[in-house]
Amino acid sequence: MKRRFIIGLFILQSVVCFSSYILIPMDETQKNHLKAYGIAYWSIKGELQIQWLVNYRGGSFLIPNAKPVSTECTIRGVSFEVISDAQGNGILADISNPEVNQDAVKLEKAPRVAVYSPKTKQPWDDAVTLVLKYAEIPYEVVYDEEIVGDKLKDYDWLHLHHEDFTGQYGRFYGAFNQAAWYQLQVKDDEAMAKKLGFSKVSQLKLAVAKKINDFVFVGGFMFAMCSATDSYDIALAAEGIDICETMFDHDPADPTMNKKIDYDKGYAFEKYQLSTNPYEYEFSTIDATSTRNQYGVTKENDVFTLFEFSAKWDPVPTMLCQNHMQTIKGFYGQTTAYTKSYIKKNVLVLGESKAFNEARYIHGTHGKGTWTFYGGHDPEDYQHKVEDPPTDLSLHPNSPGYRLILNNILFPAAKKKKQKT
């Protein structure tokens, strides 16, 4: 793979046919949407002039025609069309029409990708890691030691693996405290906290959350799914408050914790209540999982809808919502979705289930950087359970739910443009 990329890079830089383009469609005609993102990333790494045609045929990619590109598309099973220079320029001219809600966004620099994930095997998989491997987008794994050691400065984009930043071991105590994997996690986390100079795991996780907060503030891109989303926000908001019961940190929790939460420190949520029952598989009232029964949610009606944004004035949310489907099937997680009444007013909702009063996909800024939270565990496994086998993405190459993850990986490559004021 590495050798093929080096050879391709040499050819791309020396023999490019400017008389035509390669169009990678991202509508229903695409055979493999997920690997198409890998082609886009590969092209950016090869310093090709690639444009993301947002809102055009599902968010297609336009690349100057070169044999290595078409060869790579064929190898990876990605659909493409060779079009003439006139056709390509015609598409760009049509897109530039101010009356058309489309735009051509230049992709210039491939982001350096890191995944925050434990080095030991967990009894569940991670959707982002699965799709990065499937799309052939390179990444590196970092965890607590690297982050406390300021390793994040080496990366542009960070994903938070299924994680609990509050130091309560995922609130798995009630169901799994006798499981070997749970006991090993506790042992490993306590050893790491001691090694790095913290007396409690919750203190280590808070330090990690604050380092990530600094990373975002100076311009980093952070993406999180499932329990990593609300537990991260809660960890920041609960700084200085003991919210962990004895089985988690060997001393009692503060019974007045809910009166002391500083919602201003978190990114996305406010006015929620923390769960004070350590046997409950829930962090707080943010997650809509336990309240969905009142709305009659079933696998058949569990869907959420993506919002449509102005491509020319709101490029970031537009890129994050690129898809060949606007209605996406839902899926559970420890944190499935976000109850709307607990979402801060300045947070941008990208996808929601209006009938269930919940948001599934939200976004915001912090300092110079951005964050995106995506509820649920696996877009192609409706009710993923602990120790279930990982999803085989070769069976889901056109997954609209997984496309949202890859949008987040690609949009940092976009050339910055002035936002609407």
N, C-alpha and C positions, 0 to 999 in steps of 0.2 A: 504494500500500500504506500509506504513512504517513498520507495523508489519510483513508483508510478507518478506520485505527486511531483517529485523533483523533475522528472523528464517532462511532465506536462507543463510545469511552470516555465521551463526553458523554452518550450515551443510556443506557449502562450505569449511570452514576452517578445518573441522574434517573428512569428508568422501568424498574424491576425488578418482575417479577410474583412475589411471594413465595408465591403460592398453588400453585406447581408448580416442578418441577426439570427440568433437563436432565441426563440420565445419558449419559455417553459410555462405552459398553462397551469393554472391552479384551480380551475373550475372542475366540473364533473368529468371532463375528458382526461384528467390526469390519472395515470395508473398507480402512481406511488407518491402521494403528497408529502409523506414524511421524509423520504429520501431526497425529494426535490429541495428541501431546506439544506440538506447536506451538500448538494451541488452548489447552491448559492453560497454557502460558507466556504467551500473549496475554491470557488471562483474569486471570492474576495481575497482569500489568502494568496491566490495567484496574481493579485493586483490587476484583475480585469475590470473593465468599466461595466458594472452591473447595476441595473435599475430595478427597483421594486415597484411594479405598477399597481399601486394600492387602489382597491375597488374596481380594478379591471380584470375580469375573468377570474375572480376569486383571489386576487393578489398575485398576479403572474410575475415572472422574472424575465427581463430582457438583457441579453448579453451579446456583444459582438461575436460574429460567427468565427469559430476556430475549431479545427478538427479534434483537438483533445477534449473540448467541451462536449461535443456530440458523442465522442467515444465514451467519455465518463458517464454520460446520461444513459447510454446503451448498457454499459456494464452494470449500472445500479438499477436499471429497470425504470428509469424516469422518462415520461413522455416529453417530447419536445417537437418544435416545428421550426424549420429553417424558412425565414421570410426575407424578402428583398429589402434593400436599403430604403426604397420608396415606401414599402409597407410599414417598416419599422418607424420611419419618420412620420408617416401618416397617423399611426397609433399615438405617437407622442404629441402630435399636433392636436388630435382630438381630445386627448387627456388634458391638455393645457387650457382648454376652453373653460373660462371662469364659470360657465353655466353647468358644467359637468362635475359631479362629485367624485372626481378621480384625481390622482396625482402620480408623478414619476419621482421616486425618492432614490437618490444615488446612495449606494452602499459602499463605504470607503475602507473601513478598517474592521477586520474580524476581531470580535471581543475575545479576550483571554478568559476562559471559563473555569470556574472552580465550583465544586460540589461539596458542601459541608455535610459530611457523613462519617459515622464511626468506622474505624478500620476493621473491627470484628464483624462477623456475619450476623445480620439481624433476622428475626423470624418473619420478615416482610420485605418486599422489594420497594423500589422507589421509581415512580413513573418517569421522572426527569432523567435519571441515570439510564433507564431502559431506552428512552427515545433518543438520547444522545448517542448511545452505542449503535442503535438501529440506523440513525441518520448519518453515522460516521462523522460526528462532530467531536473533536478532541476536547478533553477536559482533565482536570487534576482534582484529586480528593484532598480536602483539608479538614481538620477537626480542631478540637479545643486547643491543643498544644500549639498548632501552627497559627491559629488566630490570636491567641494571647501573645504569641511571639511576633506579631505584626506582619504575618505573611500575606495578608490580604492586599497589601500595596502592589503585589505582583499580578493582580487580576483586575478585570473590568466588570465581570458579571459573576454573581454568586447565587447559587441555589441552596436553600435550606432544606435538607432531607427531613423526612418525617421525624420530628424532634420535639422534645419538651424542654423549653428554656426556663421553666419555673423550678426545676430540680425535683419534680415529683415522679420521675421515671414513667412518664406517659400516663399517669393515673391507672396503671395496670395492676396495682397491688391487690385489689379485691379478687381479680380473676386469675392472676398469674404469679403470685408471690412465691409459689412453690416450684415454678418452672425453672429449669436449669438456665435457660437463656436470660430470664429476668434476674436471677441471682448473680449471674456473671456480669450483667450490665451494671448492677449496683456495685459490685466489687471493683470493676474497672473504673467506673466514674469516681468512686471514692478515692481510689489510688491516684487517679489523675489530678483530682482536686488537691490532694495532699502534696503531690509532686510539684504543682504549680503555685503552692503557697496559700491555698484556701482551706478553711476549716470545714466548709460544707460544699456539697455539690451545687446547691442553689446559688452560692456565692460565685462559684466558677462559671455557671451558666449565665448569671447576670453580667459578669465581666466579659464573656464572649458576646452577649447581646449588645453590650455597649461598644465593643470593638466593631461589630457589624454596623451599629448605628453611626459610628465615625466614618466607616467605609462609605456608607451611603451619602452622608452629609458632604463629603468632599468630591462627590461625583460618581460613586459606584452605582451599579444596577443590581438590585436584589429581588429575587423571586422566591416565593415560598408556597407550599401546598399543605393541606391537611392540618395537623396539629402544630406544625411549625409556625403557622400564621398567628393564631390567637395566643398561643403560649409565648411567642416572641413579644407581642404587644403587652401582654400581662406582665411579663418579666420586667420590662422597662417601667411600666406604670406602678409596679409594686416594689420598686427599689427601696431598701431600708425597712421593709415590712416582712415579718416571718409569716409566710402563707403556707408553709409546709408542716404537716402534722408529724408526730414522733416517728412513725415508721419510715419517713422519708429523710429526716435530718436529725433524729435522735433527741429532739426536744419539742414541746408543744407549739402549735401555731398561735399567732396573735388572734384572740377571739374578736377583736375589733377591726380586723383587716379591711372589711368592706367600707369602713368609715374613713380609711386612710389612703385609699388608692388615688394616685395623682394621674388622672386620665390624660392630662396635657403631655405627659412624657411618652405616651404611646402614639403610634402612627394613625390607626384606623378606627378605634372603638372608644366609646364613652358610656357612662351611666349603667354599665353592666354590673352584675353581682358575681363574686367568686363563689364557687362551690366550697362549702365548709365540711362536706362529707368526704373523707379520704377514700371511701370505698366506692364512690361514684365515678363512673368512667366519663368524666366531664370536668372541664376546667372552670367554666362560668356559663352565664346565660347568653354569651355571644353566639355560641353554636346553636343552630336550629335543628340539629338531629333529633333531640328529644321532644320537640314541639311539632314535628311534622305530622304526627298521627291525627291531630285535630283538623288538618287540611285534607285528609284522605289520600296521602301520597302513596303511589304504587309504582312499580317499575315501569308500567306502561305510560303513566302520565307525568313521570318525573323528568321534566325538561326545563331548560333555561334558554333565554333569548339574548343574543348579543345586540348591543346598541349600535346604531349607525352614527358615525361622527363625520364632521367636515374634513375631507381629505386635505384640502389646501390650507385650512386654518388650524386644525387639530391633528397634526400628523401622527403624534405618538399614540393616542388612543385608537386612531384609525388603523395603524399598523398592528397594534395588539389584538384587534378584532378581525383581522383578515381571515377569511374562511370561505369555503364553498357552500356552507350551510349557516343560516342565521339562528336556527333552533337546534340546540345541542342536547343530547340525552344526558340526564343527570347520573350521578354516582355517589355512593356513600364514602365516608371516611370517619375517622374519630372526630374531626371537624368537617362537617359536610357542607355547611353554608352559613351565612351570617345573617342574623336577625336584623332587619333594616333599622329598627328603632335604636340599635346600639352603634350604628355607623356614623362617624363624624360627618358634619355637613360639607366639609371641604374635600371629602373622599369622592373620587370618580367611580361610579358603578359602571362596569363594562358589560356585565351580564347578570340577569336577574330572573327569578321565578316570581312574577307578580302575583300569581294565584296563591303562592305559598308564603308571601311576604318575606322573601329572603333574597339576598344577593349571593351570587356564586363566584364572581370574578370582579375584583376591585383594584384600584390603582391610585397612587398618589406620589407626591414629591416630598423630599426632605433635603433641605439645603440645595446642593447642586445635583443631587442624585434622585433616583426614582425607586419605588418599590411596587410590587404587584403580588397580591394574595389570590390564590385559586383554591376554592374549597373542594374537599373530596380527596380520595387517595389514588384511584386509578380510573381514567376515563373509559376504559374498556372492560372493567370488572366491576359490576354494579355494587356488590357488597363484599369487597375484599376483606378476608379474615386473616388473623394472625396465622402464619405458617402455610397459607395458600401458596401455590406455585406462581412464579412470575408470569405476566402476560406475554404471549408470543406475538410481537408486533408484526411479524410477517403475515399474520392472519388479519391485521387491521391497518394496512398501508395507507388508507384514506381516512383515518380517524379524525373527525373534526375536533374532538375533545383534546387529542394530543397535539393538534395543530396550534392550539392556543399556547402551549408550552414553548413550541419552537418559534412562534412569533416573538416571544419575550427574549429568546436567545439572539434573534437576528436584529431586532430594532436598534440595539446600541451601535450597530455598524452604520446607521444612517447618517448622512451628512447633516449637521445641525443647521436648522433654519430658524428665522425669527418667528416666534409665536405671536398669535393675536393678542393685543393688549386691550 
